[in-house]
Amino acid sequence: MAHFEASPARGFGIPGTSTGAGWGWIMAYGIVSVLLGIAAFVWPFAATFAATVVIGALLFVSGAFSIAAGLFGQGHEGRVYAVLFGLLSVIVGAVMVFEPVTGALSLTLMVTVWLAMRGVLEVVLGFRMRRRRGLMIALGVINILLAAFILATVPWSALTLPGFILGVSFLVGGVTAITAASDHRKGAEAFAMPG
């Protein structure tokens, strides 16, 4: 009888994992992010209370899926980013849902902080990636510029812009994750970084 030896995981140095493992979680996060981005454009913000609750729920759900992508999307090196981004989104989303009376200005400031921190994380991760580096860096720069634009247009932005800005961010982030999941499914390292 022939003897077969298990080969180590390709490109990761992690025993028991394969290059394409967990691509479905990354894809699911990307699809959910795109859907939430579309929802943010479709649902207008008729009142500050409604806007706060809706955006908080979107952030919370997106954060939960991001955490799941980081925890269960085995074999990709963006797991720490996914968990950190998810935790940030869940915390900010929970504050918005449970403290809606803080009003439009507080909503705007929280969204601005979330976008800025996400942008910084994405730029840092982008510079460490081998594949699709430019796309991740561009996503981070877009989020940082959006945060700056919100601050520059307060208080008008407090009434109208957060939903549209979140829509752009979710859509671009979702497309980025879907692209990475497709690469990962084909055998490439998801969010590949230098060894």
N, C-alpha and C positions, 0 to 999 in steps of 0.2 A: 504494500500500500504506500502510495506517495505521501511524503511528509510536506505539509505546507506551513510556512511561517508567516505570521501576521506582520504586515508592513506597518511602520509607524505612520501617524497622520501626516499628510502632505502639507508642508509649509507652516505648521503651527508648533510642532514639538509637543503636542498634547496627546498622551496615550488615549486610545479609545474613541477619538473623534475623527471625522473625515471632513474634507474641505467643504462639501456642500451641506453639512449637517446644520439644521436649524434655519435654512433659507426661508421656510414657510412663515416663521415668526417675523422675520424682517419684512417679507412681502405683505403679511397681514397688517403690520404697523404702517407700511407705506400706503396701502389701500385705505385703511381707516383714516389716516391723515389727509389723504386727498378728499375723501367723502366729507370729513369735518370742514375742510377748507371750502368746499362747495356750499355746505350748509351755512357757513359764516357769511357767504355772499347772499344767499337766498333769503335768510331770515333777517329782516330789518330790525333795528333797535328802536321800538316805539316808545320805550320808557327806560330810564336809567336802571330801575330795579330789574326789569326783564333782561336787559343787556348784560347786567352783572351776573345774573344767574345762568344765562345761556352760555356766555363766554367761560364762566367758571366751570360749568359742566363739560364744555368742549376741552378745556385744558386738563381737567381731571381724567376724562376718558382717554385722551391722547397720552397723558402721562402714564396711565395704567398699562396701555398697550406698549409704550416705550420700555417700561420696566420689564414687562413680559418678554419683549424682544431681546433685552439685555440679559435676562436671567436664563431664558430657554433657547435663545438663538446661538447654540453652541458652535464654536469653530470660527467666530469672527472677532476681530480685535477691537471693534467699536462697542463692545459690551459695556465697558465702564461709562462711556459717553451716554449710551442709551439709558442706563440706570440713573445716572446723575440728572440727565435732562428729564427723565420721567418723574423723579422725586421732586424736582423743581416745579414741574407742571402740576403735579398732584397737590403740592403745598399751596401754590398760588391759586389754583382752581378751588381748593377747599375754602380758602379765605374769602374768595369772591362769592361762593355759594352761601356761606354761613354768615357773612357780614355785608349783605347787599346795600344796607343803608349808608355805607361809606360814600356812595354817590359816584357820579361820573368822573370827577377829578381823581379820586382814589383809584378807580378802575383804570384810568389812563396811565397813572403813575405805575401801577402794578404791571400792566401790559408792557410799558416801556422798560421796566427792570427785567421782565421775563425775556423780552426780545433782545435786550443788550447782553444779558448773561448767556442766552442761547447762542447769539452771534459770536461771542468771544470763544465759547466752547467749540463751535464749529470751525472757526478760523484756526484755533490751536490744533484740533484734530486734522484739519485739512492739510496743514504743513507737515504732518507726520505720515500721511497716507501716500501710497505708491500709485494706486489706481483712482482715477476721477478726482484727483487733488483739486483741480480748478473748480469743479462743481461744488464741492464742499466749502471751499474758501469763499466762492461767490455767494453761497447761501448765507454764510456767516456775515459777510460784508453787507448783504441786503438787509439782514435783520438788524444790524447795528445802525445802518442808515435810516431804516424805518423808525427805530427808537428815537433817533435824533430828530426826525421830522415830526414825530408826535410832540416832543417837548417844545419844539419851535412854534407849534400851532395851537398850544393850549390857550384858552379854554374851548375854542371851536372844535378841536380834535376830540375833546372829551365827549362830545355829543354824537359824532358821526364816524370817526375813523377807526376805532379799535377793531370793529368787526371786519372791515375790509382789509386791514393790515394783517389781522390774524388769518384771514382767508388766504392771502398771498403767502404767508409764512407756512401754513399747513400744506398748501398745494405744492410749493417748491420742495418742502421737506419730504412730502409723500413721494414725489417723483424721484427724489434722490434715493430714498429707501427702496423703492420698487426697482430702480436701476441696479442698486447694489445687490438686492436679493436675486435678480436675474443673473448677474455675473456669478454670484455665489452658487446658484443652482447648477451652473454649467461647469463648476469645478474651480473657479477662481476664488481667491480669498476675499471675503466681504470686507470692505473698508480696509484694504490691505495696507500695511505699513512696512517701513524698512526693518529688516531683521537685525 
